[in-house]
Amino acid sequence: MDFSKFVVKVTIKKEKFMATTARFSEKDIPYDKLAKLGINKDMAQSMPKEISEKLMAGNATPLIMARVRSHNGNVYNIPMRLQMLKGRDGKIKLMTFPVRKEIANDMRLSNEEKTRLGNGETIRKEVIENGRRQMKFIQMDKETKSLIKVNVNKLRTAERLAEMESINNIQLGSNQKEAIRDGKPVELTVGDQKVTVGVDLKGPQGFKVVNGDMEEWKKQKMIRYDLAHEGFMGYILTDKNRWEYQQVVNKDHVKKMQMEVKQEVRRSAAYAR
């Protein structure tokens, strides 16, 4: 079940997701959109540093428990990540990444592509959006199983590679350049240092440089929670109106949420008759 459809009126385009310098100021915070997720201005201003710093840097936040109201007035607690991005028109977009049980296959992904995404790889795929064919880089956020996609042209990888060669006085081989253009990380030797570069859509620039080898690249991409644990840790607003770090998702919660959504769909269908 795709819970993201219950995030009414909040922009849920997936051009999505992260450094620690602020890219936005307080005036940029879309309080009206946060309010639709059950987060009023006071709550937003009292967010823990782990959330607020990520949000203001243009990064994806840790998981939070949002409270979303459906069209029928029912309120659902949905764990999700948030991210602020600035569109081409200069307007601030609030991106939402709700936890999904499985990848939403609205881009006709093959089983091989889904497997690669599940393994943390970036894939390059032509998709149709608004009636137009566009080449996209696609990644999956393992915590939520939401897909992140960005136009290949938007990342300007050729310019970034040329700049890297100029600054570091190195020459990338054609195979290395092709691998990076396909979204794969590449390990380089710069002087006596190992550097790994590649597409990482979770960063505001969509391109990442790691000081270290391929193992360091993988290490930095690992999720910061125990993958063997079936629960997710994140932030919820308690009855004390305070953000607290707790388990926000477990199997019972997911089953209950799915049941509530199915009931909501049945009720909506009955009203429509």
N, C-alpha and C positions, 0 to 999 in steps of 0.2 A: 504493500500500500504506500502510495506517495504522499507523505504528510505535508510536503511543501505546498500543496495546493491550498492548505488552510492558512497560509501566511498571506492574508488578504491585503491587497493594495500596497504591499511592500515590494520594491523592485527585486526580482529574483533572476536577473540575467546572470550568466555564469562566465563573466570575463575574468574571473576571480583571482585571489588571495595575496608580503610580511617583512627589517632592520630595526633598529631601536631608536632612530631619530624621528622626531615628530614631523609628519607631513601635513597635518591638519591642526587647526587651532580650535579653541572652544566654540567660536562662532560657526564653525563648519558642522558641528554635531547635529544630525537630523533628529531633533527631539520628537518631532511629530511622527516619524517612522518608528522610532524606538517605542513610543507610546502604544503603537499597534501591536507590539510584542509584550505589552504589560510592563514596560519600563518607563516610568515617568521621569521628569527632569531630576528630581531629588535622588531617585534610585540610580540614574545614570551618573550623576556627579559623585555618588558614593561607591562606585564600582571599585573593586580591588585593583591595585596597581597592575597585577598580571593581566587584567582585562583592558583597563584604560590605556596602558602604554601600547599594547598591540593595536588597539583600535585607532589611536591617534597616529600611529606609524604607518597606517594603511595595510596592516597585517591582519590575518585571520585571528580572532580571539580564541582563547580556550573555550570548551563547551560551557554554555550557560543554559539554564532552564527558562525558556520563554513561555509566556502565557498568551495563547492566541485564541481569538474569538472567531468562530465560524459564522457563516451567513445566517444560520438559525439561532445565533446567540449563545451556543454552547462554548465553553472555555476548555481548551486543551493545553496541557503542559507538554511542550515539545522541546527536547534538547537540541541545540543548534550552535553553530559558530557564526559570528558576525564579522563583517569587514566593510570599511568605508573605502570607496573609490571615487575618483573624480572623472566624470564623463567628458567626452569631447566638447560638449556644450558648456562645460565648466560647472555643471550641477553635481552635487554630492549624491552618490548612490549608496544605499545601505544594502549590502549583499547578505543573504541568509543561506546557511548550509545546514538544513535539518538532518538529523540522524535518519538514515534509511536502513531498512532490513537488507536490501540488495541494490545494486546499481540500477538506476532508472534507464532503461534501454530505449530512449527516444531518439537515438542517433543510429539505430540499426548496427550496433556493435556486434562483431562476430565473437564467437566463444574465445578465439585466440586473443582478440583485442581486450576482452573483459579479463582474461587471465593476466595479460601483460599489465593492465591497469591495476589489478589486484596485487601484483608483485611490485608495485611502486614505479613502474616505467611510465615514460611519457610517450604517447603515440601521436602520429600525424595523420589526419584523416580529413577527407573532403566531406562536408556536411551541407545540407540545404537549410538556410535560415531566411525567413521572409521571402521565399521564392528565389533566392539567389544561392548559387554554389560558392562556398567559401572553404579555404583550407585552414584547418584549426590544429593547434596543439591541444591535447587533452590529457589531463591527469586526474587521478582520483584521490580525494582526501580519505585516508583509511578510517579515521575516527567516525566520519559521518556517512561514508560511501557516496557523498555528493561529487559530481564531476565538475572540474574546473576547465574551462576552454577559453582560448585566446586566439585571435586571428594570427596566423603565421607572420603576415606582413607587419603587424603591429610591433613585434619584438625586434625587428630590424637586426637580425642576427649577423648578417653580412657586415654591417657597420661596426657592430660590437667586436667581431673577430678581427676586422682590420685595425681597429683602435688598439686591441690587445696586442697584436703583432707589432704595431708601431711603438707602443709604450715599453714593451718587454724585449724588443729587438729579437723577435723569434719569427720563424716561418712555419705556419701550419701546413701539413700535407693535405692533399685533396680528399683523402679518405677521412681525415679528422674533421675537416670542414663539413663534409657530407654527413658524417655522423651527428655533428652538432645541429645541422639544419634539419635532421630527422628527429631531433629531440633527445638524442642520447648523450650522456656525459662523456667527456674525453679527458684522459690524464695527460698532463704536459710536464716537461722539465724546463723550468725557468731559472737559469743560472744553476745553482746547486739545490734548488727547491722543487718539490713536487707540487703541482697545482692542478686541480680538477675543475673543469668548466662545463656548463651545460644549461639546458632549459629547466627552470624551476618556477612553475606558475604560482607557487605559494608566496613568492616575493613580489613587491610592488613593481619591480622592473621586469620580472619574468625570466631573468637570466642570472645565474649564480656562479660565483667564483669561490672555490674552497681552497684554502691553503692546506694541502695534503693530498694523499693518493686516493684511489677509488674507494678504498675501505673507509677513509675519512668522509668521503662524500656520502656513502651509504649510512654511516653512523649518524651524520647530521640530519639525514632524511628520516631516520627512525622515529616512530611515534614515542612520545615520552611517557608511555604507560605500559604496563605489562600486557603484552598481546595475549598471553595465556589466560588472563583474567577476563571473565565475560562481562564485567561491569565497566562503566565509564565513570571517570571522576571529573567533576566540573563544579560550577558555581550555581547556587540556587539562592533565591530570596526567601528567608525564613519568616515565620510569623512575627519575628522581632523587627521585620523590615530591614534586615541586614543580610549582606551577601556572605555566604558561608561555602567553604569547599567541602563537597560531599559527593557520594556516588549519585549520579543523576540518571543513569540508565542501568537497568538490569533486565533479565529475561521476562520477569513477571510484569515489569512496567511496559515493555514493548508489547507483550500479549494483550495487556489491558488497553493500551492505546489503540492497537489494531482493532480490538473488539468495539471500542467506542466509535472509531471512525466508520466501521462497517455499519453500526447501528445508525449513525448520523446519515450515511448514504441511503439506507433503507427508508428512514423517515423522510428525507428529502424527496425520494422517488414517490413515496406515498402521497405527500402533499402535492406533488406535481400532477397526479392523476385527476 
